[in-house]
Amino acid sequence: MVFASLSKLDKLRASGGVVTKPDRVIVIGAGIIGASCAYHLAARGQQVTVLEKFDAPAEGSTGRSFASVRGQWSDELNVTISWESIQTYRDFEKLHNIDVGYRPTGYMYLVPEKDWGTQLGYVALQQEHGVPVESISFQAAQQKTPFVQEGLGGVTWGSADGVVDPYLATTAYIAMAKTSGATFHMKTEVDEITRTENGWRVRAGDAIYEADYIVNCAGGWSNLTGQLAGFDVPVQHVRRNIYSTAPNSTPIHPMTIDLESGIFLRSEGERLLFGLARADEPAGYNTAVDWDWMETVLETAGNRFPWLLDAPLDPSGAWAGTYEVTPDHFPILGALPEEPNWINACGFSGHGVMQAPYVGKLIAEELCDGKSHTIDIEPLRINRLRDGRLRNETMVL
């Protein structure tokens, strides 16, 4: 679908590089990505309207996130976007006088012997970007989280990795966006999107909204949103389950990942939370906890963390949420090539909370300046998926 319209880049060129009239922007979705985009766009003078289907913000994937943030990745773009975002969370209270719950509790990766050499290369990449990560001895690692050492080649530790409160971070961005003039409409599910001569017309129930740009931040519903306008945006929901021990049943442990099995665990308050991605999980929005899968998770976890099998469990502390997954587990960022007034920021595949601050900045550049320029997001545009040029990230849980 190709429309005759002037993109921001066209306007910049036509006006000699100056655009004085703010654009009307509709952001679809008030999770943490939509909230960050709304803030960064409004802060740059755009007229921003956010439409959210749920009764409140952060009710989709954001509110059911595992809330962890890390700079440890194998892909340079993931390292950059995540580390820049972590630094924003770290400095948030100082910059904005709002606490978003960032705590540098650390991230520890237990790496198989066969992969240790490759992992050290990832550590070097992370360190080049300023991420405080290092390899630590097995003895030091055992002091953080006890584990069976058999088959491991080494352990990496990220001291600035940790957790953030997704709800506090989302509502902080919303509050700042409102201060900059953005408006938010809850319980406003988009039913219809129509291209007009000068922009877009969006219908949500009996309400009609018009804009020059649409920013698609609808998470796992991003493909449905795209289809309303005739676009295929390959994102789908995939459930993830988090299980919990009873309060005060285990010592405090940082986020610990066994790369061989995929088991992950960390303490949250008085509980220990743990999980494992299910490879055959069917796509679709499902937030019911899979209790049958817990048996497999515990059996797998017991091989590396046998002490976990002795901890009493508490079903009331468990929950399920969804990843918004793309075919290669990388987000889709930027304007559609055939429609520059439609911008995607979706498909983060479980990494939206940890990447939201920097992504909001990049999307604001894309819309306001014609192209994201702080970093090159070309490898994350939708054409990579259309052309079969999938990226590879080895450290996806």
VOPAGU-2260 file (C-alpha; in pm, 1 decimal, decimal comma):
REM VOPAGU-2260
SITE   aa  ch    i         X         Y         Z
SITE  MET   A    0       0,0       0,0       0,0
SITE  VAL   A    1     162,2     326,7    -112,1
SITE  PHE   A    2      18,6     668,0     -37,0
SITE  ALA   A    3     110,9    1005,1    -183,2
SITE  SER   A    4     216,7    1188,2     130,7
SITE  LEU   A    5     496,9    1406,8     257,5
SITE  SER   A    6     710,4    1241,7     521,8
SITE  LYS   A    7     897,7    1448,5     778,5
SITE  LEU   A    8    1211,8    1406,4     570,6
SITE  ASP   A    9    1029,2    1542,5     264,3
SITE  LYS   A   10     907,3    1839,6     467,0
SITE  LEU   A   11    1255,2    1910,5     596,6
SITE  ARG   A   12    1398,2    1909,0     247,4
SITE  ALA   A   13    1119,1    2125,6     107,9
SITE  SER   A   14    1153,7    2383,7     383,7
SITE  GLY   A   15    1529,3    2406,0     382,9
SITE  GLY   A   16    1556,5    2196,7     697,8
SITE  VAL   A   17    1311,4    2383,2     922,7
SITE  VAL   A   18     968,7    2257,7    1026,5
SITE  THR   A   19     781,8    2499,3    1249,9
SITE  LYS   A   20     435,4    2342,1    1264,2
SITE  PRO   A   21     411,5    2054,5    1512,3
SITE  ASP   A   22     271,1    1731,4    1379,4
SITE  ARG   A   23     -29,2    1556,4    1522,0
SITE  VAL   A   24      82,8    1213,1    1636,4
SITE  ILE   A   25    -129,3     921,4    1751,5
SITE  VAL   A   26      57,6     667,4    1962,0
SITE  ILE   A   27    -130,0     338,3    1985,4
SITE  GLY   A   28     -51,1     164,4    2312,6
SITE  ALA   A   29      24,3     290,2    2664,3
SITE  GLY   A   30     268,1      25,5    2775,6
SITE  ILE   A   31     620,5     132,4    2856,2
SITE  ILE   A   32     722,0     166,5    2489,2
SITE  GLY   A   33     421,3     382,1    2403,9
SITE  ALA   A   34     471,5     591,3    2716,6
SITE  SER   A   35     839,1     652,5    2639,5
SITE  CYS   A   36     763,9     740,5    2276,9
SITE  ALA   A   37     484,8     974,8    2384,6
SITE  TYR   A   38     713,1    1156,3    2626,4
SITE  HIS   A   39    1003,6    1196,6    2386,1
SITE  LEU   A   40     774,4    1313,8    2106,1
SITE  ALA   A   41     583,9    1558,6    2325,3
SITE  ALA   A   42     910,1    1690,0    2469,0
SITE  ARG   A   43    1011,8    1777,5    2114,1
SITE  GLY   A   44     695,5    1977,7    2059,6
SITE  GLN   A   45     471,2    1727,3    1884,8
SITE  GLN   A   46      95,9    1714,6    1951,1
SITE  VAL   A   47      65,9    1364,7    2093,6
SITE  THR   A   48    -247,9    1161,1    2157,2
SITE  VAL   A   49    -214,3     814,0    2309,4
SITE  LEU   A   50    -488,2     554,3    2266,8
SITE  GLU   A   51    -493,0     251,5    2498,6
SITE  LYS   A   52    -738,9     -39,4    2489,4
SITE  PHE   A   53    -702,1    -133,3    2857,3
SITE  ASP   A   54    -850,1      54,7    3152,8
SITE  ALA   A   55    -507,4     169,4    3268,3
SITE  PRO   A   56    -150,3     192,9    3138,9
SITE  ALA   A   57      95,5     -99,1    3157,1
SITE  GLU   A   58    -182,7    -357,8    3156,4
SITE  GLY   A   59     -43,6    -572,5    2872,4
SITE  SER   A   60     306,2    -720,0    2853,4
SITE  THR   A   61     457,6    -433,8    3054,0
SITE  GLY   A   62     266,9    -501,1    3373,8
SITE  ARG   A   63     347,1    -872,9    3360,9
SITE  SER   A   64     715,3    -828,5    3285,7
SITE  PHE   A   65     990,0   -1001,5    3485,1
SITE  ALA   A   66    1118,4    -644,7    3532,4
SITE  SER   A   67    1483,9    -726,7    3469,9
SITE  VAL   A   68    1734,8    -508,1    3284,2
SITE  ARG   A   69    2076,8    -603,4    3151,9
SITE  GLY   A   70    2356,6    -488,6    2928,4
SITE  GLN   A   71    2479,1    -842,6    2862,4
SITE  TRP   A   72    2397,7    -933,1    2502,3
SITE  SER   A   73    2571,4   -1091,6    2205,9
SITE  ASP   A   74    2444,4    -833,8    1952,7
SITE  GLU   A   75    2591,6    -483,6    1947,0
SITE  LEU   A   76    2258,2    -309,0    1889,9
SITE  ASN   A   77    2106,3    -485,6    2189,5
SITE  VAL   A   78    2407,3    -391,3    2399,8
SITE  THR   A   79    2382,6     -25,6    2296,7
SITE  ILE   A   80    2006,2      17,4    2334,4
SITE  SER   A   81    1987,6    -172,6    2662,8
SITE  TRP   A   82    2290,1      -7,8    2824,0
SITE  GLU   A   83    2177,1     342,5    2728,2
SITE  SER   A   84    1835,7     261,8    2876,3
SITE  ILE   A   85    1984,1     122,8    3198,3
SITE  GLN   A   86    2182,4     442,9    3245,7
SITE  THR   A   87    1860,1     640,7    3201,9
SITE  TYR   A   88    1688,9     431,9    3469,9
SITE  ARG   A   89    1992,7     470,7    3695,2
SITE  ASP   A   90    1981,1     850,3    3665,7
SITE  PHE   A   91    1602,2     888,9    3643,7
SITE  GLU   A   92    1542,8    1020,8    3993,0
SITE  LYS   A   93    1828,5    1269,2    3963,1
SITE  LEU   A   94    1708,0    1391,9    3622,6
SITE  HIS   A   95    1331,5    1386,5    3675,1
SITE  ASN   A   96    1280,8    1359,1    4052,2
SITE  ILE   A   97    1084,6    1035,5    4003,2
SITE  ASP   A   98    1181,4     695,3    4144,4
SITE  VAL   A   99    1129,3     417,2    3887,8
SITE  GLY   A  100    1252,6     138,2    4112,5
SITE  TYR   A  101    1588,0      71,9    3948,7
SITE  ARG   A  102    1804,8    -154,6    4165,0
SITE  PRO   A  103    2144,7    -281,4    4041,7
SITE  THR   A  104    2108,1    -627,5    4194,8
SITE  GLY   A  105    2325,7    -783,3    3925,8
SITE  TYR   A  106    2298,0   -1049,4    3656,1
SITE  MET   A  107    2500,3   -1370,8    3655,6
SITE  TYR   A  108    2536,9   -1600,7    3353,7
SITE  LEU   A  109    2651,2   -1959,9    3396,0
SITE  VAL   A  110    2813,6   -2045,0    3063,0
SITE  PRO   A  111    2872,0   -2395,9    2921,2
SITE  GLU   A  112    3232,8   -2496,4    2865,2
SITE  LYS   A  113    3181,9   -2527,6    2489,0
SITE  ASP   A  114    3058,6   -2167,1    2467,2
SITE  TRP   A  115    3298,6   -1997,3    2708,2
SITE  GLY   A  116    3540,1   -1866,1    2447,1
SITE  THR   A  117    3256,5   -1712,6    2247,0
SITE  GLN   A  118    3106,7   -1564,3    2563,3
SITE  LEU   A  119    3432,7   -1389,6    2645,3
SITE  GLY   A  120    3407,0   -1220,9    2306,0
SITE  TYR   A  121    3062,2   -1094,0    2403,8
SITE  VAL   A  122    3205,7    -964,4    2731,0
SITE  ALA   A  123    3470,2    -771,4    2537,1
SITE  LEU   A  124    3197,5    -620,1    2316,2
SITE  GLN   A  125    2995,0    -518,4    2620,3
SITE  GLN   A  126    3297,6    -364,9    2788,2
SITE  GLU   A  127    3377,3    -165,8    2473,3
SITE  HIS   A  128    3038,5       1,7    2516,2
SITE  GLY   A  129    3105,2      81,4    2880,3
SITE  VAL   A  130    2893,9    -195,3    3032,9
SITE  PRO   A  131    3035,9    -296,3    3373,5
SITE  VAL   A  132    3058,8    -670,7    3313,2
SITE  GLU   A  133    3335,5    -916,6    3394,4
SITE  SER   A  134    3412,7   -1283,3    3429,4
SITE  ILE   A  135    3426,7   -1398,8    3791,0
SITE  SER   A  136    3559,2   -1710,4    3958,9
SITE  PHE   A  137    3338,7   -2006,6    4035,0
SITE  GLN   A  138    3406,9   -1946,1    4403,3
SITE  ALA   A  139    3280,6   -1587,2    4382,8
SITE  ALA   A  140    2979,6   -1696,9    4179,4
SITE  GLN   A  141    2885,7   -1967,1    4429,4
SITE  GLN   A  142    2865,3   -1701,0    4698,6
SITE  LYS   A  143    2592,3   -1526,1    4499,5
SITE  THR   A  144    2388,2   -1830,6    4391,5
SITE  PRO   A  145    2491,1   -2192,4    4465,3
SITE  PHE   A  146    2499,6   -2418,7    4158,2
SITE  VAL   A  147    2635,5   -2746,0    4024,1
SITE  GLN   A  148    2956,7   -2657,3    3843,3
SITE  GLU   A  149    2973,5   -2960,5    3614,0
SITE  GLY   A  150    2988,9   -2872,3    3243,1
SITE  LEU   A  151    3047,9   -2501,4    3294,2
SITE  GLY   A  152    3332,5   -2305,5    3139,5
SITE  GLY   A  153    3291,1   -1984,2    3333,5
SITE  VAL   A  154    3063,2   -1718,8    3480,9
SITE  THR   A  155    2997,7   -1358,0    3382,7
SITE  TRP   A  156    2868,1   -1089,3    3616,2
SITE  GLY   A  157    2703,7    -757,5    3531,4
SITE  SER   A  158    2706,1    -528,4    3833,7
SITE  ALA   A  159    2477,8    -259,8    3684,6
SITE  ASP   A  160    2222,7    -511,9    3560,2
SITE  GLY   A  161    1922,1    -558,0    3783,4
SITE  VAL   A  162    1555,9    -466,2    3803,5
SITE  VAL   A  163    1325,1    -171,9    3747,5
SITE  ASP   A  164     957,9    -125,1    3835,2
SITE  PRO   A  165     772,0    -138,5    3499,9
SITE  TYR   A  166     460,8      30,0    3637,0
SITE  LEU   A  167     652,4     314,9    3800,5
SITE  ALA   A  168     860,7     366,9    3486,7
SITE  THR   A  169     554,1     368,9    3260,4
SITE  THR   A  170     355,1     608,1    3476,2
SITE  ALA   A  171     661,4     831,7    3510,5
SITE  TYR   A  172     686,9     867,3    3133,9
SITE  ILE   A  173     312,9     927,5    3112,4
SITE  ALA   A  174     327,2    1201,1    3375,6
SITE  MET   A  175     616,3    1370,9    3196,5
SITE  ALA   A  176     442,6    1334,4    2860,5
SITE  LYS   A  177     129,6    1499,2    3000,1
SITE  THR   A  178     339,0    1783,1    3138,1
SITE  SER   A  179     469,6    1831,5    2783,6
SITE  GLY   A  180     114,9    1842,9    2645,2
SITE  ALA   A  181      35,9    1482,5    2550,9
SITE  THR   A  182    -313,9    1346,9    2609,2
SITE  PHE   A  183    -398,1     988,4    2704,9
SITE  HIS   A  184    -722,9     802,1    2646,6
SITE  MET   A  185    -775,2     474,1    2831,9
SITE  LYS   A  186   -1045,2     219,2    2743,6
SITE  THR   A  187   -1004,7     336,4    2383,9
SITE  GLU   A  188    -957,5      38,6    2156,1
SITE  VAL   A  189    -883,2     124,0    1794,7
SITE  ASP   A  190   -1140,5     -25,0    1556,2
SITE  GLU   A  191   -1053,7     135,4    1225,0
SITE  ILE   A  192    -761,6     318,8    1064,9
SITE  THR   A  193    -807,7     507,8     739,1
SITE  ARG   A  194    -557,1     698,5     528,2
SITE  THR   A  195    -673,0    1048,9     442,7
SITE  GLU   A  196    -531,1    1307,8     208,3
SITE  ASN   A  197    -346,8    1480,4     491,2
SITE  GLY   A  198    -284,3    1200,5     736,6
SITE  TRP   A  199    -477,1     936,8     927,6
SITE  ARG   A  200    -826,0     898,4    1066,4
SITE  VAL   A  201    -858,3     659,1    1359,3
SITE  ARG   A  202   -1190,1     539,4    1496,6
SITE  ALA   A  203   -1218,8     400,4    1848,1
SITE  GLY   A  204   -1580,1     329,0    1933,1
SITE  ASP   A  205   -1773,3     649,3    1875,0
SITE  ALA   A  206   -1462,7     867,0    1889,5
SITE  ILE   A  207   -1270,8     985,3    1583,6
SITE  TYR   A  208    -908,8    1100,7    1600,2
SITE  GLU   A  209    -701,5    1252,4    1321,4
SITE  ALA   A  210    -324,9    1275,8    1293,1
SITE  ASP   A  211     -32,5    1320,7    1058,6
SITE  TYR   A  212     155,7    1022,6    1201,6
SITE  ILE   A  213      76,5     694,6    1371,0
SITE  VAL   A  214     329,4     529,6    1601,5
SITE  ASN   A  215     244,8     162,8    1649,0
SITE  CYS   A  216     335,6      65,6    2006,2
SITE  ALA   A  217      62,4    -193,7    2047,2
SITE  GLY   A  218     289,1    -471,9    2170,5
SITE  GLY   A  219     155,2    -816,5    2091,6
SITE  TRP   A  220    -140,2    -651,8    1918,6
SITE  SER   A  221      83,4    -460,1    1677,1
SITE  ASN   A  222       4,0    -686,8    1383,5
SITE  LEU   A  223    -369,8    -648,0    1440,1
SITE  THR   A  224    -317,5    -272,5    1454,2
SITE  GLY   A  225    -117,8    -281,0    1132,3
SITE  GLN   A  226    -381,3    -490,8     959,5
SITE  LEU   A  227    -639,5    -220,2    1027,1
SITE  ALA   A  228    -435,5       1,2     793,4
SITE  GLY   A  229    -345,3    -275,9     549,0
SITE  PHE   A  230       5,6    -353,2     678,4
SITE  ASP   A  231     157,5    -679,5     795,6
SITE  VAL   A  232     362,0    -623,6    1111,5
SITE  PRO   A  233     491,1    -970,1    1211,3
SITE  VAL   A  234     449,4    -963,9    1589,3
SITE  GLN   A  235     263,9   -1217,1    1801,8
SITE  HIS   A  236     200,5   -1292,4    2168,7
SITE  VAL   A  237     387,4   -1585,1    2326,8
SITE  ARG   A  238     319,4   -1673,4    2690,2
SITE  ARG   A  239     591,3   -1688,9    2955,5
SITE  ASN   A  240     534,9   -1831,0    3305,9
SITE  ILE   A  241     694,0   -1717,1    3630,4
SITE  TYR   A  242     680,8   -1942,0    3937,6
SITE  SER   A  243     748,3   -1853,0    4299,5
SITE  THR   A  244     877,7   -2002,4    4620,7
SITE  ALA   A  245     708,2   -1933,0    4951,8
SITE  PRO   A  246     821,9   -1619,7    5135,7
SITE  ASN   A  247    1144,3   -1647,0    5335,4
SITE  SER   A  248    1219,4   -1996,6    5204,8
SITE  THR   A  249    1547,0   -1917,0    5024,7
SITE  PRO   A  250    1837,7   -1673,3    5067,7
SITE  ILE   A  251    1857,5   -1362,9    4848,6
SITE  HIS   A  252    1996,9   -1434,5    4500,7
SITE  PRO   A  253    2066,5   -1206,2    4202,6
SITE  MET   A  254    1932,2   -1280,7    3857,7
SITE  THR   A  255    2105,7   -1605,1    3761,1
SITE  ILE   A  256    2078,2   -1771,4    3420,4
SITE  ASP   A  257    2195,1   -2117,6    3323,9
SITE  LEU   A  258    2262,0   -2069,0    2953,5
SITE  GLU   A  259    2271,9   -2442,3    2883,9
SITE  SER   A  260    1915,6   -2510,1    2999,7
SITE  GLY   A  261    1764,0   -2161,1    2988,1
SITE  ILE   A  262    1659,3   -2170,2    3353,2
SITE  PHE   A  263    1654,6   -1827,4    3518,7
SITE  LEU   A  264    1585,9   -1717,5    3874,6
SITE  ARG   A  265    1611,0   -1415,1    4101,4
SITE  SER   A  266    1487,4   -1294,3    4435,0
SITE  GLU   A  267    1206,9   -1042,5    4463,4
SITE  GLY   A  268    1144,0    -931,1    4818,3
SITE  GLU   A  269    1098,3   -1241,0    5031,4
SITE  ARG   A  270    1038,8   -1475,6    4737,3
SITE  LEU   A  271    1248,7   -1644,4    4473,8
SITE  LEU   A  272    1104,6   -1621,9    4122,4
SITE  PHE   A  273    1205,6   -1865,2    3849,2
SITE  GLY   A  274    1108,2   -1979,9    3501,9
SITE  LEU   A  275    1196,6   -2139,8    3170,0
SITE  ALA   A  276    1070,1   -2057,4    2821,1
SITE  ARG   A  277     856,6   -2330,7    2666,9
SITE  ALA   A  278     973,2   -2395,8    2310,3
SITE  ASP   A  279     637,6   -2536,1    2194,9
SITE  GLU   A  280     425,5   -2261,0    2351,1
SITE  PRO   A  281     148,6   -2174,6    2102,2
SITE  ALA   A  282     115,8   -1814,1    1991,5
SITE  GLY   A  283    -170,0   -1611,9    2134,9
SITE  TYR   A  284    -260,2   -1388,8    2426,0
SITE  ASN   A  285    -279,8   -1610,2    2733,2
SITE  THR   A  286    -209,8   -1499,8    3090,6
SITE  ALA   A  287    -324,3   -1816,4    3269,1
SITE  VAL   A  288     -36,8   -1984,0    3454,7
SITE  ASP   A  289      67,2   -2317,3    3301,6
SITE  TRP   A  290      92,3   -2536,5    3611,1
SITE  ASP   A  291     174,0   -2849,8    3411,5
SITE  TRP   A  292     485,4   -2680,5    3272,5
SITE  MET   A  293     609,9   -2608,9    3624,5
SITE  GLU   A  294     700,4   -2975,7    3670,7
SITE  THR   A  295     935,8   -2959,9    3372,1
SITE  VAL   A  296    1080,8   -2632,0    3495,6
SITE  LEU   A  297    1158,3   -2774,7    3839,4
SITE  GLU   A  298    1304,2   -3093,4    3696,2
SITE  THR   A  299    1531,8   -2891,4    3468,0
SITE  ALA   A  300    1626,8   -2643,7    3739,2
SITE  GLY   A  301    1717,0   -2924,1    3978,3
SITE  ASN   A  302    2008,1   -3029,3    3760,2
SITE  ARG   A  303    2186,8   -2696,9    3814,8
SITE  PHE   A  304    2018,8   -2567,7    4131,8
SITE  PRO   A  305    1924,3   -2877,8    4336,1
SITE  TRP   A  306    1849,4   -2668,1    4644,9
SITE  LEU   A  307    1548,9   -2520,3    4463,8
SITE  LEU   A  308    1372,8   -2858,1    4480,4
SITE  ASP   A  309    1365,1   -2832,2    4860,0
SITE  ALA   A  310    1204,2   -2487,9    4867,0
SITE  PRO   A  311     827,7   -2474,6    4930,4
SITE  LEU   A  312     632,5   -2316,2    4646,4
SITE  ASP   A  313     359,3   -2055,1    4663,5
SITE  PRO   A  314     108,0   -2054,8    4376,2
SITE  SER   A  315     -16,4   -1709,8    4477,9
SITE  GLY   A  316     320,3   -1561,3    4381,6
SITE  ALA   A  317     316,3   -1703,7    4028,0
SITE  TRP   A  318     197,5   -1527,2    3715,8
SITE  ALA   A  319     204,9   -1544,9    3337,6
SITE  GLY   A  320     258,7   -1271,2    3082,9
SITE  THR   A  321     341,0   -1255,0    2715,6
SITE  TYR   A  322     639,1   -1164,2    2503,5
SITE  GLU   A  323     558,0    -965,4    2187,9
SITE  VAL   A  324     766,2   -1178,1    1955,5
SITE  THR   A  325     909,5   -1120,6    1607,4
SITE  PRO   A  326    1060,9   -1398,8    1392,8
SITE  ASP   A  327    1415,0   -1307,7    1504,9
SITE  HIS   A  328    1338,7   -1172,0    1855,3
SITE  PHE   A  329    1454,5    -821,9    1760,7
SITE  PRO   A  330    1217,1    -524,4    1764,2
SITE  ILE   A  331    1069,3    -359,4    1457,8
SITE  LEU   A  332    1164,9       7,5    1462,4
SITE  GLY   A  333    1109,4     295,4    1226,1
SITE  ALA   A  334     888,3     408,5     941,8
SITE  LEU   A  335     746,6     170,0     685,9
SITE  PRO   A  336     926,2     211,9     352,5
SITE  GLU   A  337     595,0     232,4     166,7
SITE  GLU   A  338     433,1     463,2     424,2
SITE  PRO   A  339     671,5     699,0     604,8
SITE  ASN   A  340     391,5     839,1     821,0
SITE  TRP   A  341     347,5     500,9     990,2
SITE  ILE   A  342     621,2     427,1    1244,7
SITE  ASN   A  343     661,3      97,4    1428,5
SITE  ALA   A  344     807,0      51,2    1776,2
SITE  CYS   A  345     708,5    -301,7    1865,5
SITE  GLY   A  346     812,9    -666,5    1881,5
SITE  PHE   A  347    1066,3    -639,9    2164,4
SITE  SER   A  348    1037,6   -1010,1    2244,5
SITE  GLY   A  349    1058,2    -969,1    2620,8
SITE  HIS   A  350    1303,4    -677,7    2621,3
SITE  GLY   A  351    1069,7    -379,4    2604,0
SITE  VAL   A  352    1111,0    -268,5    2964,6
SITE  MET   A  353    1489,1    -280,1    2945,4
SITE  GLN   A  354    1504,6     -90,1    2613,9
SITE  ALA   A  355    1215,7     157,4    2638,0
SITE  PRO   A  356    1400,3     475,8    2743,1
SITE  TYR   A  357    1640,9     477,8    2450,2
SITE  VAL   A  358    1381,9     355,0    2200,5
SITE  GLY   A  359    1158,5     652,4    2279,5
SITE  LYS   A  360    1445,1     884,1    2193,2
SITE  LEU   A  361    1516,3     700,4    1866,4
SITE  ILE   A  362    1152,1     708,9    1757,6
SITE  ALA   A  363    1132,1    1081,5    1831,7
SITE  GLU   A  364    1433,7    1132,7    1606,8
SITE  GLU   A  365    1274,7     919,2    1335,4
SITE  LEU   A  366     958,6    1129,1    1333,1
SITE  CYS   A  367    1094,6    1474,9    1412,2
SITE  ASP   A  368    1419,1    1461,9    1213,9
SITE  GLY   A  369    1321,5    1229,0     931,7
SITE  LYS   A  370    1549,8     950,3    1046,9
SITE  SER   A  371    1691,4     811,9    1368,0
SITE  HIS   A  372    2049,5     937,3    1386,7
SITE  THR   A  373    2186,5     878,9    1736,3
SITE  ILE   A  374    2237,5     522,5    1619,0
SITE  ASP   A  375    2154,5     360,2    1286,7
SITE  ILE   A  376    1832,5     158,6    1326,1
SITE  GLU   A  377    1839,4      37,2     965,0
SITE  PRO   A  378    1910,0    -322,7    1077,6
SITE  LEU   A  379    1592,2    -312,9    1289,6
SITE  ARG   A  380    1353,9    -188,9    1021,5
SITE  ILE   A  381    1077,6    -414,9     897,5
SITE  ASN   A  382    1245,0    -486,0     563,5
SITE  ARG   A  383    1489,7    -726,6     727,7
SITE  LEU   A  384    1195,6    -956,2     803,5
SITE  ARG   A  385    1035,6    -908,2     464,2
SITE  ASP   A  386    1364,9    -992,4     292,5
SITE  GLY   A  387    1452,5   -1285,2     517,9
SITE  ARG   A  388    1755,3   -1109,6     671,2
SITE  LEU   A  389    1689,8   -1224,2    1025,7
SITE  ARG   A  390    1931,0   -1120,0    1299,7
SITE  ASN   A  391    2072,5   -1351,0    1563,9
SITE  GLU   A  392    2084,8   -1295,2    1938,7
SITE  THR   A  393    2213,4   -1588,7    2142,8
SITE  MET   A  394    2120,0   -1447,8    2484,7
SITE  VAL   A  395    1740,2   -1444,7    2459,1
SITE  LEU   A  396    1560,8   -1618,2    2744,2
